[in-house]
Amino acid sequence: MRNVTIKDIAKLAKVSRGTVDRVINNRGNVSKRVEERVMRIAKELGYQKNIIASRLASTKVYKLYVVLPNPESDFFWNIPKEGIMSAINMVKYYRIEVEFLEYNIFSLGEFISQVTKAIECNPDAILMAPLFLKESEELIDLGEKSGIPFITINTELEHKNILSYTGQSSYHSGYLAGKLFDINLNHEDEIIVLNLAHEISNAAHYKAKAKGLTDYFKKHKTKHINVSWYEYDDFLDIEILLGRFRKTQKEHPNMKGIFFTNSRAYHLLDLLDEEEAKEYKIIGFDMIEPNVKYLKQGEIDFIINQNPFNQGYNGLMNFINSFILKERIKEKEYLPLDIVVKENVDFYYK
């Protein structure tokens, strides 16, 4: 069976091929009545637009800047970058240019500098993880003035100039952690939430996780479980990190659960012996190699996997779908929150 062509549709709709082309490619200047007739006939004939051929014929080159943390400063970011590179390979036949700008995840100044540089290069869009709440909002405002929309991953931020967000629901990940602790802890136990990072007050995703966890225990009151939050901003100094944890232990003798708000659980577990770690129910994030090692050893009880590969992959594809394929994309795409334990972790690897 031969392919249906624009000529076939035009003949049945009693319009020109140019009119059919304007309808199918959403170029306007066609009455609603004619548009509906053309689309109905196209659907009845089973017409499928040759998107690849039409986009290859286009002379426009679409430019995307990707601003992400340098994996050397936090190797979690290798995974979303791999997702982006995989998507680029899938659409290499399109006319796109993708430029990467990286920064040290612990340097706010580098973050501002690299996003500002991306805006000054005037791309069609910028893909980034808005890790710093206040500064990200200001930079997205700046991009809006230049007509540059943002595609965000990993960290959800409300802003009218964000074209799409792909990632976890941080609030629900915290709520999920609450349920896991509730199942595994007893009345009067304590949960200590450790944020191994800087300035939780300026990080939207940490705040959302905090609210999700506390909201769970506000809603479910079958057990009295106290939750306390600590921020260890000097976690790269092993002596300071261990010293602060020992102090926390003394202040909370009923501590039975530890919730790490990011992928850095291994930083502390590197300093504890196996038996001590197993005294606690420990929940962390992300299936990076050192966390998986401690999961298999039974020192981490649960890893909440935020699908960072798909965050990167879907973020890039949202750019393709919106700018090249001219398709409507989801403003928010929440990825599944997988509960990974040592019994199922190997099934996540091919």
C-alpha positions, 0 to 999 in steps of 0.5 A, spaced: 500 500 500 502 506 497 503 512 502 498 517 502 500 524 500 499 531 501 496 531 494 491 526 495 488 530 501 488 536 497 484 532 492 479 530 496 478 536 501 478 540 494 483 545 496 490 546 494 496 542 496 499 549 499 493 549 504 494 542 506 501 544 507 499 550 512 494 546 516 499 540 517 504 544 519 500 549 523 502 555 519 495 558 520 492 563 514 486 557 514 479 558 516 477 553 521 472 550 517 477 548 512 482 546 517 477 541 520 475 538 513 483 537 511 484 534 518 478 529 518 480 527 511 488 526 513 486 522 519 481 517 515 486 516 509 491 514 515 496 520 513 503 520 517 507 526 516 514 525 514 517 529 520 524 527 519 524 529 511 521 535 512 525 537 518 532 535 514 529 540 509 529 546 513 535 550 513 534 553 520 539 550 525 536 550 533 541 552 538 541 549 545 545 551 551 546 545 557 548 548 563 550 543 569 554 541 574 561 538 573 561 531 574 568 532 577 565 536 583 559 531 584 559 525 579 552 524 580 551 529 574 555 524 570 548 520 569 543 526 567 549 528 562 549 521 559 542 521 558 542 528 554 548 525 550 544 519 548 538 523 546 543 527 542 545 521 538 538 519 537 536 525 533 543 527 530 540 527 523 536 534 525 539 541 525 541 542 532 547 545 536 548 543 543 553 546 547 555 544 554 557 549 560 559 546 566 560 549 573 563 546 580 556 545 584 559 548 590 560 555 587 554 559 586 559 564 582 560 559 577 553 557 576 551 564 575 557 566 570 555 560 566 548 561 566 549 568 564 554 566 558 549 561 556 544 567 555 549 572 552 550 567 546 542 567 545 540 560 544 533 558 542 533 555 549 537 553 555 537 546 559 539 546 566 538 544 573 536 550 577 539 548 584 540 555 587 533 557 588 534 565 588 539 566 583 535 561 578 529 565 578 533 571 577 537 568 571 530 565 568 528 572 569 534 575 565 533 570 559 525 572 559 527 579 557 531 576 551 526 571 549 530 565 551 525 559 555 528 554 560 528 547 560 529 544 567 531 537 570 532 535 577 529 541 581 522 543 580 521 551 580 515 555 578 516 560 573 512 562 567 519 562 563 520 555 564 518 551 558 518 544 561 520 540 567 522 533 568 524 530 574 522 527 581 517 530 585 521 532 591 515 533 595 513 526 594 520 523 595 520 526 602 513 523 603 515 516 600 521 516 605 516 518 611 512 512 609 518 507 609 520 510 616 514 509 618 514 501 616 520 500 619 521 504 626 518 504 632 514 509 637 518 514 640 524 513 635 527 519 632 529 520 624 535 525 623 535 528 616 542 530 614 543 535 608 550 534 606 550 540 602 550 548 602 544 553 604 538 548 604 534 555 604 536 556 597 535 549 594 528 548 592 528 541 592 531 540 599 525 544 602 520 540 598 523 534 601 523 536 608 516 538 607 514 531 604 517 528 610 514 532 615 507 532 612 507 525 612 508 524 620 503 530 621 498 526 617 499 519 620 500 519 627 499 512 629 507 513 632 510 519 635 516 519 631 520 526 632 524 529 625 530 533 626 534 537 620 541 538 620 545 541 615 552 539 614 556 544 609 563 542 611 561 534 609 568 534 604 572 535 610 572 528 613 574 530 620 569 535 621 563 531 618 565 525 623 565 530 629 558 533 627 555 526 626 558 524 633 555 531 636 548 529 633 548 522 636 549 525 643 544 530 642 539 524 639 540 518 643 533 515 640 536 516 633 534 510 629 533 513 622 537 517 617 534 520 611 539 523 606 536 529 602 541 527 596 546 522 593 551 523 598 550 518 603 556 515 602 560 520 604 558 519 611 558 511 611 565 511 608 567 514 615 562 508 619 564 501 620 559 496 618 556 494 624 554 501 626 551 503 620 546 497 621 544 500 627 540 505 623 534 505 618 538 509 612 534 512 606 538 515 601 537 518 593 540 515 587 544 509 584 551 511 584 556 506 585 558 508 592 551 508 594 549 501 591 555 498 594 553 500 601 546 498 599 548 491 597 552 491 604 546 492 608 548 499 610 543 503 606 536 500 607 533 504 601 535 508 595 530 512 592 532 512 585 530 519 581 531 516 574 537 521 573 538 518 566 531 519 564 531 526 566 537 528 561 534 524 556 527 527 556 530 534 557 533 534 551 527 530 547 523 536 550 527 541 546 527 537 540 519 536 540 518 543 542 522 547 537 523 542 531 517 537 531 513 543 533 509 538 538 506 540 545 510 538 551 508 537 558 509 543 562 511 538 568 513 531 567 514 527 574 518 521 573 517 514 577 520 514 584 523 507 584 524 504 591 531 500 590 533 495 595 539 490 595 534 484 593 532 488 586 538 493 585 541 488 580 535 488 575 536 495 574 542 494 570 543 491 563 
